[in-house]
Amino acid sequence: MLKICLAAFAAGAISLAALAGADPAAAASCPKDKTGVDVRPMSSEPAAGVTDEVQASIDLSKEPAKVEGRMLRLRRLVVQPGGVVPWHSHGDRPAIILVTKGTIVEYASTCSVPIAHGPGDATTEMNPTAHWWRNEGKEPVELYSADLFPTEMMHSPEAHQM
């Protein structure tokens, strides 16, 4: 059942990317010679200049897939110039990000160089990725985050991180 739910999650995110005019295969990624595990240290950069609005969510325990303890959630985030989404992990929370406006830079534990994501880029976030993001441009960045969020974290500080 979880495989079916994850397949539907991925298909939905790809459809969202297509609607936005994105080519999911064209997303920015880490150069193969720069990847590894924990090649970038954790950042203590605090959250700044980010708004986060849940657009829709589904309690998956109430759906035929019966994925207990998970919500399928879609959020819209706007990151102002100089804004930061702080360090967080995707060890137990896979997500797909779609950038719709602006360019944002990702600093991932699995990549020794920064990764720039621009309009139309869709990127996957999964175990063992931990990372933080910064808008280093002069315009706000808009992105959508679809994730399989653990319901026990609904009221934690991580509820509003990418």
N, C-alpha and C positions, 0 to 999 in steps of 0.2 A: 504494500500500500504506500509506503513512504516513497518508493521509486516512482509510482504513478504521480504522487503529489509533486515530487521534485521535477518530473518531466513537464507537468502542467505549469509549474512555476517558471521554468526556463522558457517554455513556449510562450507564455504570457509576456515575459520580459522581452523576448525577441520580437513579438508582435508590437509591443510598445515602442521598441527601437525603430521598427519599420514605419510605424505611424509618424514618428518624428523625423523620418527621412534618413535614418541612420543605416549604415551597413555594419551589422554586428561584427563581422570579421575584420573590420578596419580599425577597431579600437586600439588605442595606444597600449603598449605592454612593455614589460621589462626586456631589454636585450638578453638573449639566451646566455651570453658570456658574463652577465652581471647578476644572475640569479643565485640563490642559495637560501639556507635556513639561518635566520637571525644574522644576516649580513649588515643590518642597520640597527643601531641601538634604539631602545625606547626613548620617546620624546616626552618632556614634561611641559611642552607648550600648552597653555590653557585654551579652553574654548573661547572664541571671540567672534562676533559679527556673523552669527549663523541663526537663521530662523528655520524651524522644523515643524511642518504641519502634516499630520496623518491625513491622507486623502481617502483611504479606505482600508478596512481590515476584515479578515475572515477568521473566526475561531475554528481551526481545523479539526478539533475534537468533535464538533457538531456536524461535520460533513461526512459523506460516505467513506472517505479515506481514513477517518478516525485517527488522525495524528494527534495524540494526546500531548498537551502542554505546549502547543505551537500555534502561532497566528501567522497567517500570510498577510503581510502588511505592505502598503505602498505609501511612501512619504515624499513630499516635495521639500527640498532644502534650498535655501538661498544663502549663499556665502558672499558677504560684502568684500570689497577690496581690502586686503590685509587680514581677512577673516580666517579662522582656523577651526577645523573639525579635529578635536584632540585625539591622541593615541587611543586606539581601541583594537580589540581582537575579533576575529571571525572564526575562532576555534570551535564555537558551537552555534554560530549564527550565519549561515550562508546568505549572501546577498548579491543582487545584480544592480549596478549603478548605471544610469543613463544621463549623460550631460546634455542639456538642451540649449543652454546659453552660456557663453563665456568659456574661459579656460582655467582649469584648476590643476594644481600640482600635488601628486601623491608621493608620500615618503613611506615605502613599505619595508617591513622587516625582511622580506624575501627578495629585495632588489637593492643593490648598492648605489644606484643612481636614481634621481628623481624621475617621475613619469608624468608627463603633461597629458591631460585629458581635455579635449575640446568638444564643441557641439557635434552631436551625433555619435560620440564614443560611448559604447556600452562595455562595461568591464565586470568581471566576476570577482567576488570576494568570498574566499572559503578557507578552511583550515589548510595550512598553518598561518595564514596571513594575519598580521597585526600591522597597523599603519596609522598615519595621520595625513591630513590634507590642508593645503593653504591656497587661498586665492592671491596670487602674486601679481594680478593684473589691475587695471584701473576701472573695470566694470564688474557689476555683480555677476555671480555664477549661479545658474539654476540647474538643479539636477533632481532626478527621481531615484529613490532607493526602494527596491522591492526585496523584502527579506522574510525568512522563516524565523520569527522572533519567539524566544521562550516566554511563555505567559508569566512565569514567576519573576521575570525581570521588568514587567510593565511599569513599575513605580521606582525603578532604580535609575541612577544617573546615566547608565548606558542605554536607557530607553530612547534617548534622543541623540545618539551618535550614529554615524554611518555604519 
